[in-house]
Amino acid sequence: MAAPTLLQGVKVLTLEQVHALPWGTAFLADMGAQVIRVESAGHLQDRKAGPFPNAKPGEEWWNEGGNLAYFGTRNKESLCMDVTHPAGKEIFLKLVKQCDIVTDNFRPGTMRRYGFDHDSLEAVNPRIITLSSTAFGHTGPWSKAGSRARTIDAMCGMSALTGYEGGPSLRASNNYMDHSTGNNVAYALLLALYRRNKTGKGMRIDLTMQETGVSCIGPAILETQHGIARSRLGCSHLWKAPHNVYACAGKDRWIAIAVASDVEWAGLMQAMGNPAWAQDVCYDNVHSRWQHRHDLDKLLSAWTATQDDKALMALLQQHGVCAGAVLTAADLVADPHLKQRGFLQDYDRAGSPTVGVRTYAGRPFRVPGVPMSIRHTARMGEHNDAVLQQAGLSPNEIAALAEQGPTRGPQNVFVNRRIVKDRTIAHAIIDAYSVASIKERSPEVHLFIEMPHDAVDVNVHPTKAEVRFRDQSFIHQVIRRTLGEDLYLVMASFDLGSQSMSLNVVVNPLVDWVWLGFGMLAVGTGIALLPESTFSFALAKVAASGAATFASAKVAAPEAATRSEEHTSELQSH
């Protein structure tokens, strides 16, 4: 019998996409909470993210993205359901009655429009804990502004501090704010559960990415109040030296060295063999070394450039110097230290043979007796039946929803005049109508596809109702584009008496190429209308080696070509 997990019995209902919130709720799922991820086939943001097996989306690409197991669906359950549909909303509220936590990362106001704001959910479940993870929070002038991790880096002050001396601001990191915010999500929810266990009361949590980032630059906020404007220092430090990243032997190999005291400086000199330049009086103390840090970095780089990064790290550590080789992602996958600690986890996605075994990062802490590994990753809609049964729906009700409910409408698909069922086509249809479809309704589709017989396999199932395409991703793209972008409805007539309308269905394939052609024609016309002197100036920029260009120019406009040759010779003479 498996040992009980820390959060066994805790039930979380989450409306989430992309990085920050999924990363936080995955912490709770790892610790044993039942995390139900409510998602729609029409909004596959993080399921569109790779990496995909063999760098190519497969038959079920929405279930094959590598990042899903890292933060999105690890140890969670997937309920595919449109909560904007009346039936979907009803089921969602039934689940709320049974849940401890509801989370979302919509823009402020969205949950209220759905009827899922904290007050509404509290009326259904007085003990409910709600958490909304947003860019800027539910109050303030920027509350409804959209954002990404990169823009939050800028808005929290991180980018202003990041960059090299005299240079522009740079991105702080790769999705640093997403992961930091996700950590705070887990922290806040655990505190809320602890408080509820003591008081019996739920709470509403308003958590922001911007404030997460601002909390990371606390020293700079204090400094500015004393008239200190922290400058960009690259990898350097405000007072420590040497403190930088230095090139090592080999292509793109580096080491970070941080010396903070005279004792550590002595250890570094000893590791270098006490070179003569290191005995200079200007390197005798911390303050002087910082004042001469640029010269010091050049001298130190000349030595590190001859060293292997990992061997040098070991040498410096032996002499009491803080140093770390700059490891790549490939280095980390093979790192013996991480492997020995059991941090890296190999996970085999059973049921998706094309995905295979992947290595994932684990959690940065250990809890004795509590497993924190990836136990499963949720396929889209994998847990529909189980979760809907928990909501009190009968098998017949579940079957009815699957056919005509909030996730899909009637779809008849014909491939080479044979009616078929195919998940790739079904997802393409839903994806195409996700933006334009009317709420509370799902599309009714009758689709006829003609294609070469050798591009499709009809012998997948004895009934020949299922098919497999040679290029699944291409089929998805074509259907998605045709239905979502190249299909137009034109009103042909309208009868006031009968209140009826006649519509013409028009398919304009490759309509974007038509507009592109029109744009190129307009540009060409504009160029043709330019005065002759413009071409004379342009020809003056061409090197003498372009003899064929000049020869053709002489035929069209000999005077202009002659002036161009003269000007070119003048330029080359300087």
Secondary structure as GFF3:
##gff-version 3
##sequence-region A 1 574
A	DSSP	beta_strand	11	15	.	.	.	ID=ss1
A	DSSP	alpha_helix	20	30	.	.	.	ID=ss2
A	DSSP	beta_strand	34	39	.	.	.	ID=ss3
A	DSSP	three_ten_helix	46	48	.	.	.	ID=ss4
A	DSSP	three_ten_helix	53	55	.	.	.	ID=ss5
A	DSSP	three_ten_helix	61	63	.	.	.	ID=ss6
A	DSSP	alpha_helix	66	67	.	.	.	ID=ss7
A	DSSP	pi_helix	68	72	.	.	.	ID=ss8
A	DSSP	beta_strand	77	80	.	.	.	ID=ss9
A	DSSP	alpha_helix	86	98	.	.	.	ID=ss10
A	DSSP	beta_strand	101	104	.	.	.	ID=ss11
A	DSSP	alpha_helix	110	114	.	.	.	ID=ss12
A	DSSP	alpha_helix	118	124	.	.	.	ID=ss13
A	DSSP	beta_strand	129	134	.	.	.	ID=ss14
A	DSSP	alpha_helix	149	155	.	.	.	ID=ss15
A	DSSP	alpha_helix	158	161	.	.	.	ID=ss16
A	DSSP	alpha_helix	176	199	.	.	.	ID=ss17
A	DSSP	beta_strand	203	208	.	.	.	ID=ss18
A	DSSP	alpha_helix	209	214	.	.	.	ID=ss19
A	DSSP	three_ten_helix	215	217	.	.	.	ID=ss20
A	DSSP	alpha_helix	218	224	.	.	.	ID=ss21
A	DSSP	beta_strand	243	247	.	.	.	ID=ss22
A	DSSP	beta_strand	254	258	.	.	.	ID=ss23
A	DSSP	alpha_helix	262	272	.	.	.	ID=ss24
A	DSSP	three_ten_helix	276	279	.	.	.	ID=ss25
A	DSSP	three_ten_helix	281	283	.	.	.	ID=ss26
A	DSSP	alpha_helix	286	291	.	.	.	ID=ss27
A	DSSP	alpha_helix	293	304	.	.	.	ID=ss28
A	DSSP	alpha_helix	309	318	.	.	.	ID=ss29
A	DSSP	beta_strand	322	325	.	.	.	ID=ss30
A	DSSP	alpha_helix	329	333	.	.	.	ID=ss31
A	DSSP	alpha_helix	336	341	.	.	.	ID=ss32
A	DSSP	beta_strand	344	348	.	.	.	ID=ss33
A	DSSP	beta_strand	357	361	.	.	.	ID=ss34
A	DSSP	alpha_helix	384	390	.	.	.	ID=ss35
A	DSSP	alpha_helix	395	404	.	.	.	ID=ss36
A	DSSP	beta_strand	411	415	.	.	.	ID=ss37
A	DSSP	beta_strand	418	420	.	.	.	ID=ss38
A	DSSP	alpha_helix	423	433	.	.	.	ID=ss39
A	DSSP	beta_strand	445	449	.	.	.	ID=ss40
A	DSSP	three_ten_helix	453	455	.	.	.	ID=ss41
A	DSSP	beta_strand	456	457	.	.	.	ID=ss42
A	DSSP	beta_strand	468	469	.	.	.	ID=ss43
A	DSSP	alpha_helix	472	484	.	.	.	ID=ss44
A	DSSP	beta_strand	487	495	.	.	.	ID=ss45
A	DSSP	beta_strand	500	507	.	.	.	ID=ss46
A	DSSP	alpha_helix	511	528	.	.	.	ID=ss47
A	DSSP	alpha_helix	532	539	.	.	.	ID=ss48
A	DSSP	alpha_helix	547	556	.	.	.	ID=ss49
A	DSSP	alpha_helix	558	573	.	.	.	ID=ss50
###
